[in-house]
Amino acid sequence: MSSTASQQSVRSMMRRSTLNEGDELNILTFCTHERYEQGLCKTGHNFYSMNHGKTWNTDYGLIPANYQEIDIVPWHVNFDLILCHTSCERIMTAKQIQQLFNIPILRHTHVLPDIRFDVSSQIASFNAIEVDHDSFISRYNMEEWGKNLSSTTSFIEHGIDTDFWSDGDSYDRENVCISVVNDWPNRDWCCGWNLWQQTVGFNSPDQLPIKVLGSSPGLSEPASSLEALREEYKKSSIFLNTSIHSPVPTVLMEAMACGCAIVSTNNCMIPEIIQDGENGLLGNTKDELRSHCEYLLNNPDEARRLGDNAKATIINEFNLDRFVESWNKQFFNV
């Protein structure tokens, strides 16, 4: 270890020994989902994001003032912890930095084991990498990786900025099924591209009224801004989600916050959020999903009831205040 790294390590240890809950932390991290990190920045801490692999795409959200992209670790900053989203090649970089600075690693896992490959070996490899604390985006996600709640394992469910998504102008809703997915045709295995085509009768005489947003060349373009995306949600009566292997699509929760009636597959964490017949309609086959869409297209009052209940679910159970409070508690526990 160089003398500079040694000095920085000592400074970080001394700083952590005097921290009180509510103090601003200096967190070394790596870029993940932009809107998720916007929510994280609401904790008020200082985030320094290593340009390693993915970098921030401003098409999906502006960079907050307390989030700084860096190419090298700044030696003048006394870091308090490393936040590594998901266990990919970046976790090994985090381990190297940890050895230099003697700071804890918090690994926060968004994804599920990839069902295209051997799941048991993925779980074994994941658990072979030791970190100071593991957290997950849901209990379901945690258990799929072979983990249980403990002093070093936790989960924090998504938080949606209801001040933003539930705000804005009100519109007369079009009788249309909106879906929002990036690179959809190439991600059929997790996002259900083929299931969606079969459900809506894509490019057939029986095609349902649809609207698709997201960066999928030849199919759709992303909304020009978050405000434009919010407007599209609010103009649409139904949000159709056909994900197959995704813990919970953030866009589904955004659409709920905007009052869309939800029609969705019934898998992963989704049934923990959507109660069939109460705040959405669930199904796993093309016939079930299409039947739900047709029913809501023909019954706008029921679509409105489900949409209002979906919005209330996000406001009451998955709001940003709860998310920020949970993250701040976790940061200081680590």
N, C-alpha and C positions, 0 to 999 in steps of 0.2 A: 504494500500500500504506500502510495506517495505521501510525502509530508502534508501536501495540500489536502488530500483525501482524508488523512488522519485527523487533521485539524477540523475539517468539515464534519467528520463523524463525531468528534467530541462536542462540537458546538450543537449538533442536532440532538445528542443525548442530553446535554445540559438544558436545552430548550424544552424538550419533552418532559423533563422532570419538573418544570415550573408551569406547565400548561394547565389552564383551568377550562372547564366546560364553558363554551361561549367564545373562547379565543379563536382568532382566525388561524387556520392551519395552512401550511405549505405542502401541497400534495403533488407528487410526481405521478403522471398518468400517461395513458396512451389513448388515442382517439377511438371512439366506438360510434354508436348511433347519435347523430347530432342533436336530435330533440331530447333524447335521454340525458345527454350531457348538459343541455341547457337547463334542465330541471335540477341536475346535480349542482350547477353553479348557483342556484338559488340558496344553497346552504351558506353562501357568503365566504367560503374559503378560497384560497388562491390555487389554481390548477395550472400546472406546467406540463404540457403534453408533448411527449417525444414524437418527432416525425419518424416513426418506425412502422412501415406498412401503410395502413390507412391514414389519410390526413382529412382534416375537416372539409366537407363540401358545403359551401355556403348556399347552394341551391336548396338545401334541406333545413337551413336555419342559420341565423347570424351568430358570429362568435361573441360570447359574452365578454364584458370588460375584464372579468377576473379569470379569464382562460387565455393562456399564452402558449402558442406553439413554439417549440424549441428544437434545434438540431443537436445540441450537446447539453449535458447537464451543467447548469450554472453553478460554479463553485461558491459564489457569494450568498446563495440561498440556503438557509438551514431547513432542510426538509424534515417533515414529521412522519410521512409514510408514503408508500407506493401503492397506487390503486391500479391494478391490472385487470382489465375487462376480458374475461374468458381465458382459457388455458391454451394459448397458441404459442407461436415462436417468441412472442413478446414476454412470456413469463420467464424465459431463460435470460433475456436481457434484464428483466426486473431482478432476477436472482444475482446477476453480476453487480448491478448497482447496489443491491442490498449489502453485498460483501464489502463494498467500498465505504458505504455510509452508515452501516449498522442501523438501518431503519426497517420497520415491519412492512410486510407485504399483505395487502388485502386483495384477494382474488375474487372478483365479482363475475359470476357466470350467467350469461344471457341465453346461451344456446343449449340444445339437447344433444345427446350422442347422435352422430350421423348414422341413420339407419341404412345408408348405402354401403357401409363397411361394418366390420366386426365390432359390435357394441361392447362386448365384454372386455376386449383389449383396450378400447378407448377409456372405459371406466377405470381399468387397472392403471393405465398410463396417467390418467388424471390424478388419481389418488396417490400415485407414487411421487408426485411433486409436492413437497412440503411447503406450506405457506403459514403465515401467522394466523390468518383468519380467512375462511371461505364464506362467501355470501352468494345468494342466488336470487333470481327475480321472482321465484314462487316456491312454495313448498313442493309442488309437483316437480319442478325443475331440480330442486335439491335431492329429492328422493330418486329421481332418474339417474343421478350421478352416484348413487349409493351412499348418500350422506343423511345424517339425522341431526336434529337440533342439538346444539351443545354450546359450551362457552366459547368455542372457536368456529362454530358453524351457525349461520343464520340465513334468513331470507327477507328481502324487502320488495314488496309488490310495487308495480308501476304507480306513478303519480302523474296525473294529467292536470295541466294548468287550466283549470276551469274558468279562471278570470279571463283567459284569452279565448278558449274554444267555445265557451258558452256565451260569450259576448258577441258583439257585432249586430248587424241589421238582421231583421226577420224577413223571410221570403216566403212566397207561395211555393210550396214544394212541388217539383215535377214528379210525375208518376214514373220513376226510373230507378233502376238498380245500379248504384255506383259501387265500384271497386277500385282500390288504390294499391298497386303492387309495382315494385321495380323489377326489371329483368324477368318478367313473369314466364315467358315461354321456356327460358333456360333453367327455371327453378320449379319445374312441375313437381319434383319429388317432395318439396316442402310447402309450396304455395298453391298447389292444386290447379295448375293451368288447364289440364285436360278435364278435370272435374267441372271447372267453371264453364268451359266451352260446351260440355254436354248439358249442363244445367240450364244455361241461357239459350241453347240452340244457336250458337255463334255462327253467323253467316248462313243461316238457313231461313226458310220462309216463316218458321215458328219462333224466330229470335225474340226474346223478351226485350223491352226497352232498357238499354244499358248505357252506362257512361264509365269509361276507364281512364284513370290517371296513373302516372308513374313513368319512370324512364324505361320503356321497353321499345327499342327501335323497331319501326314498322307497325307498331300497335298503338302506342300512346306516348304522350309527353307528360312530364311532371307539371304540377301547377306552378305558376310563375312566382308565387310567394306563399307564405303561410296564410296570409289574409285571403289570398285567392283560393287556397285549398279549403279554408273554413267556409268560404262562400259556397263552394261546390257541395260540401257536406250539407249545408243548410238549405240548399236548393233541391236536394234529393230526398225522396221519401224513404228509400230503402238502401241499406248498406249490405252488400253481399260479400261474405268472406268464405273462401273455399280452402283455406290453409289445411294442410295434412299433417305437417310435422314442424310446427312453430309453437313455442310455449304460449305466447299470446301476441298477436300483431298489434303494435302500437296504434296503427291506423284504425283498428276496430274500436279501440277505446276513445280515440279522438272523435270518430263518427258518433259514438254513444253520447259524448259530451255535447255534440251539436244537435242531438235529438233525432238522429236517424233511427228508423226501425231496423233492427239487426236480424239478418238471416245468416246463419253460420254453421259450419261444421261443428261437431260435438266431440272435441278431442283436446288433449293436453290440458292447459289451464283454463280453457274457455268455459267449461261448465262450472267453474268456480266463480265466474263473473256473470254469465248469462244463465238465468233460470228460465227454462223453456216455458213459454206462454205468459211469463211475467214481464220480462224486459227484453225479450227477443224470441226467435224461433230457431230451434236446432234440428239438424239432421245430418246424415253422413252419406246419403246416396243422391245421385242426380235427381231422381224422382221426388225424394223428400224435399230437397232444397228448392226445386222448381215449383212444387206444389205450394210451399210456403211463400215464395215470391209472388206467384199468381194470386194467392189468397189476399196478400197485403195490397197488391196492385188494384184488386177489386174491392177492397175494404179500407178506404183511407182513414176512417175513424179508428179502426183497430191499429193501423200503422202509427197513427198519432199517439194512441195510448201506449203502445210499446216503446215508441221513441221518447215520450215523456218519462217513462219509467227507466229507460236506459240512461237518460241524462241524469236523473236523480241518483242512480247507482254510482255513477262516476263522482258526482258532487259529494255524496255522503260517504263513500267508501274508498275511492281511489283519487282523492284530491291531492294537490301538490303540498299542502301544509303537512299532511300525514307523512308523505314521502320525505320531505325535508327534515322533519323531526326524527324520523327513523334513521336517516342517513347520518345526521349529526350525532345521534346517540351511538351509532356504530363506529363512526370515526374516532370518537373519544374512548370507546371501549377498546379499540385496537391499539 
